[in-house]
C-alpha cells in the first residue's frame, strides 16, 4: 500500500507540475521561457557535436552539396526535352537522337527523382539522433557520452512528458468539443469551438516541443476560403491550427482517430467522408462548395498532394481542390530536419511507430509562410491554377517543384503519361523536319 501511495503522490506532483508550467501557459498563449532555454541548450549542444565531428575526421571528406534537396549521387542536366532534341536534330533521323532518352533512362535507374522524395532527407551533419550518412562514425568518448545522455533525456524525461501532454491535449479536445457541441448553433458556439481547438492545438504543439515561426500573418486564411499547403506529416494540421482554426477535410477513421473526428464535428463544421463517398468526386465537390459558399464557416484546410512528401519538394497538386471556386490561401511549411524528422514514411512506419519517433526526437522546428490569396483567372483551368499555386508554395518554402503525382508512392506510372511523352516526342520530330 505504501508503494502505491508513493507512486500516486509522485504522479500527482508530476501532473501538477505539467499543468502549472506547461498546460496552463499553453492554454493562455504565453511562454515562461522554458522552451526557449531548451532550444538554446540544444542548439549549442549540436554545434559542439558538429565541431567534434569535424575535428575527429582524420581524412578530408568530400564537400557535401549545400542544396537542401541534393541527396543525389548524379548530376542531372535539366535541359527540357524539346530544347535537347532540337539541338540534336540536323535533318534526318539519326540513332544519336535517342541518346537523350537513354541518358534519362540511366538516370532513372541509378536514382530517380521521385522515389527519393519518399525517404527521409539526408542531413549535412549528425544530429545525435540517427546516423543518416556513412561518414558519421565513432569519433570520441566524449561525443559518445553526450549521445548516451541524450538517449536518457529523450526516452526517460521527454517521452513521458510529451506523452502526458498529448494525453491531456487529446482528452481536452474530445471533452471540450463534445460539450460545445451540445450548444445551439450560433456565434457563442462558434467562439467556444475556436477557443477549444486553439487551446488543445497549443497543448499538442508543446507535446512535440514545437518551435514554429509564422510569417506574413496578414495573409492568414479567412472564413469562406480554402487553405492549401504542402504535406509532410499528419502534424501539419496541428502546426497550422496552433495559429488559427480550420475546417478539416478527410476520410472517416476508426479507433481513437474516429472518436476525435466524431467529437470535433459536433462543435466545428469539419467535412468527413465515408470511404465509399470519397471516391465520388461529384459528391465531394458538392459538399465542399456548400461549405465555401457559407462565408461564416471556417476556411477549409486541404493538402492537395494527397500524400506525405519528405519536405524537400512539392509534387503535383490534384485539381479537385481548385475546381471548387472561391479564394485560395496558399501556405508553405518547411521543417528543420536538424532537430527531428517530421516526414511520415507511411510505407515504412505505421502511425504508432511514427509518433514514437516524433516524440523521441529533440524537437519539431518549422517555418510557416502565409502567402497572398490567389483566385482563378478567367483563362485558366483547374490544372493551371493548381500549378500556379504549387509554384508559389515551392518558391517561398525553398522546395523543389516536381510535376509527378504523389500517388507514385504506392502505384506505377500510368500508361497514359508514357503515351503522352511519346506523342510529344513524335510532334517534335515532325516539327524539326526529321520526319516528312
N, C-alpha and C positions, 0 to 999 in steps of 0.2 A: 504493500500500500504506500509506503514511504517513497518507493521508486516512482510509482505512478503519480503521486502528489508532486514530486520534484520535477518530473517531466512536464506535468501540467503547468507548474509555475514558470518553468523555462519557456514553454510555448506561449503563455500569456504575456510574459515580458517581451518575447520576440515579436508577437503580433502588435503589442502596444508601441514598440519602437518603430516598427514598419509603418504603422498608421500615423504616428506623430511626426516622423522625419521624412516620409516619402508620400504616403497616400493623401494625407490632408493638404500638404503643399501642392501636390499634383492637381487635386480637385479644385484648388483655388487659383491655379495657373501661376504659381510663384515658385521660385527656386531658392533653396537655402545655401547653394554653392557647393553641395556635396558632389554633384555630377561634374561640375567644372573642375574641382580639385582632383577627382578621379581621372578625368581625361588628361589633365596636366601631368600627373604622375605616369599615366600610361604612355603618353607621347614621349616623355623623357626616357622612359624605360626602353621603348622601341628604338629611339635614336641611339641610345647606348649600345643596344644589341646590334644595330646595323654597323656601328663603328667597330665593335668587337669582331664581327664577321669579316669586315674589310681588312682589318689588321691580321686576322688569323689565316687568311688565304695566302698561301706561300707563293703560288704561281699566279700571274695575272690572268684574269678571266676575260673572255671576250665581252665587249660592251654590249649590254642588252638594249634592245630598241626602246626608245622612250615613248613611242606611241602607246596609248592605253589599250589598243586592240591588237598590238603586234605580238601575238604568241606564235607566229608562224616560223617556219624554217625555210621558206622560199620567198623570193622577192617577185611580186606579181607586176605584170605590165597591164595597167588599167586602160589601155587604148581601146575605145569602143570597137565592136566588130565591124561596123560599116567603114570606119576610117582605116582599119587594119587591112581589110580586103581591098579597099580602093587603092591602097598603097601597093599591094601585091600584084594587082591586075595590070597587065600591059595591054594585051589584045585578046588572044585566045586563052582558053582554059589551060592551065598547066598544073602538074601534080604539086608544085610548090604552093599552090593556093590552099591546100588542105593543112598546111603547117600551123595555121592559126588554131584550127580545131584540135590538132594533135597536141599542141602546147597546152591548150586549155584542158584537154583530157588528162594529160600527165599531171598538171597542177591539181586537178580534182582528185586524182588517185593518190598522190602524195599527201595532199592536205586541202580538202575543200573548205570553202569559206562559210559553209552553212553549219555543218555538224559541230565545228569548234565553238559555235555560239551557244551550244547546249552543254558546255562543260565550264567549270569554274575558271575565272580569269587568272592568268599567270601573274604572280607577284614579282615585283622588282627587288624586293628584299624580304627576308624571312620575318614573319610577324609573331614568332614564338607560339603559333597555334598549330600549323601543319607545315610540312616541308613540300612545297609545290615546285621545287626546282632541284635537279640533281646536284647542283653546285653547293647546296646548303648541306653541310655535313658537320661532324663533331669538330668543334673549334677549341674550346677550353672548358675547364672545370667550372669557372665562374658563370659562363653562359649556360651550362647545363644546370647548375644550381638555380639560376634565375628561372629557367624553364620549368623546373620541378616546383618551385614556389608558385609560379603562375598556374600550374595544373591544380595545386592545392587550393589556391584562391578561387579559381573558376568553378571547380566542382564542389568544394566544401563550403564556400561562402556565397558566391554569386549565384550559383544554380538554385540553392534553397531560397535565396532572397527573391530571385526572379520568378520562381515557381509560386511563391506566396503572393507576389504582386499580380501575377497572371490569374491566379485563382480568385483574388479579390476583384480584379477588373472584370472578369467574365461573370462572376456571381452578381456583381453590381449591375452589369449590363442586363442580365436576364431579369433580375428582380425589378430594377428601375423601369425598364421598358414595359414589363408586364403591368406594373402599377399605373404607369402613364397611359397605357393602352385602354384602361378602364374609364378614362375620362371622355366626355363628349368631344367630338371634333370641334376645333376652334383654335383661336390664337394662343390660349393658355396651354392647350395640349401640345401645340407645335413648339412653343417656347420651352416647356419642360422636356420634351423629347430631345431637342437640341442640346439642352444642358446635360442630360443623361449621356448622350452619345459623346459629347466633347469630354466630359469628366472621365468616363470609362476609357476612352481612347488615350487620354493623357496618362492614366494609370498603366495601361498596356504598353505605352511607349517607354515608361520608366522600367517596366519589366524587361525590356530589351536593352536597357542602358542606352536609350536612343538620344543622339545629339543631332538635331535636324535644323538646318538653316533654310528659312523660307525667303525667297527673293521676289521682288516686284509684287507685293501683296495687293497693290491697287488693281491687279488683273485677276484677282481671285474669282472663281466661277460664281455666277449669280443664279438666283432661282429661275426656273423655266429654261435653263440651258443644259448643255451636255459637256461634261468634263472628260477629256480623253488623255491618257497618259501611257508612256511606255511601261512594260510589265516585266518585273524581275522576280517578284516574290509575292506570296499571299499577304505579307505585311505591308505591301504598298498601300492597301486600303486604310490600314491603321495610321500609316505615316501621313496620309492626306487628311483623314478625319480628325487628326490631332490639331489641325488648324482651321477646320470648318466641317460642316455637316453635309453629307451627300446621301442620295437615294441609290442604294446598291442594285446592281443587276446581276443575276446569276441563276444557277440551277439549284433546285431544291435538293438538300442533302439529308442524310440521316444522322443518328448519333448526336454527339454534343453540338456539332455544327447545325444540325436540324433544329435542336432546341433553341439555339441562339437566333436562328432565322425566324422561327415561329414567334418568338418573344419580341424581336425588334420590329417585325412587320406590323405589330399591333399599335406601335407608337409612331412609326415612321413609314411613309409610302414606298418601301422598297419594292422592287419588281422581281419576284422569284418565279421561276418557270419549272414546271414538271419536265422530266426527261422527254416525254412524248411531245410536249408543247414546243420545246426549244428547237426542235427540228423543223417546225413550221415557221418559216421566215415571215410570212404574212401576218401571222398571229403576234409574233414578237414585235414586228414593226408597228402594228396597230396599237399594242399596249404602250409601247414607248412614246408613240406620237401623242396618245391621250395624256400621258404624264407630262410631256413637254408643253402641251397646249395649256396646261394649268400653271400660270405664272406664280402661283402661291406655293407650289411644291418645290422641294429641294432640287438642286441640279443633279442629273444622273451621272454616276461615275462608271465609265466604261474603259476597258483595256482592249483596244481593237486588235492587238496582235494575237489574242486568243490563247497564248501560252507564255510561259516564263522564258525570257532570254537572259543571258549572263551579264547584262548591263554594260556590254561593250558595244552593242549595236541596237538598231531599231529595225525590225523586219516588217514585212508587208502588213498594212492595216486593212482589215476586212471592211468592205464598203458598206455593210449593213448599218453601221453606226452613223454614216454620213448621208444616208437616204432618208433619215427621219425628219430632217429640217430643223430649223432653229439655229441658235448661236452655239458654236463650238468653242470651248475654252481649253486650249492645249496646255498640258503640264509636263515638264521634263523632270525626271527623277534620276539622280546619279549618286550611287553609293560609293563609299570609300572602302575598298577591299582590304586596306591595311589593318583595319580593326575587326573585321569579321566579314565572311562571305554571305551576303544576303540572298544570293541566287538559289532558287529551289530547282534542283535537277530531279523532276518527278519520275524520270525513268530509272533513277538510281536509288533515290531515298523516298520512303513513304513520309507522310506528314509528321508522324511522331518522331522519326529519326531526324527529320529536317529541323523541327522545333528544338530538339535536344542539341543539335549543332549550333543553332542560333543562340540558345540560352547559355551555352558554354563558351561562346566567343567573348572577345573583350568588350565589344560594344557595337552598336549599329549607328554609323555616322553617314549622313547623306545631305545632299543639297536638293532643294525643290525650287524650280523656277516656274512662276505663273506667267504664261505668255499672253500677249494681247489677244482678245477674242477674234475669231475668224468666222466668216459666213461664206456660203457657197455662191460663187459668181454665176451669172446668167448663162454664160457659155461653157460652164464647167460641169462635167458629170460627176457621179459619186466617187469613182475611182480616182479621177484627177484631183478632186478635193481632198480625198484621203491622203494621197501622195504629197500634196502641198502641206497639209498639217504634219505629216510624218517628217518631212524635211525640216520644218521649223523646230520640231522637238529634237531632232538629231543634232542640228546646228547648236542649239542652246545647251544641250547636255554633253556636247563633245563626243557624240556617239557616231559610229559608222552606220550609214544608211544602206540597207540591203533590200533588194526587190523580192526576196524569197518569202514564201509562205511559212510561218512558224509551224504549220501542220506537218512539215517535213521532219519534225522531231520524232514523229511516230509513223509517217507514211512516206511512200516513194513519190518521185516527181511524176505528175500527171502526163499522160501521153499527149494531151492537147498542148502542153507547154513545149514539148520537144518538137511537135509538128509545127508550132508557131515559129520556132527558131529555124527550122528547115525552110519554111516559106520565106522568112526574112532573107535567108542566105540566097535562095533562088532569085528573089527580086533584085538583090544586089548584083548577081551575076548578069542578069538581063540589063540592068541599068548601066553597068560598066562595059557592056559590049562583049562580054565573054561568050554569051550565047545569042545567036541570031536566028 
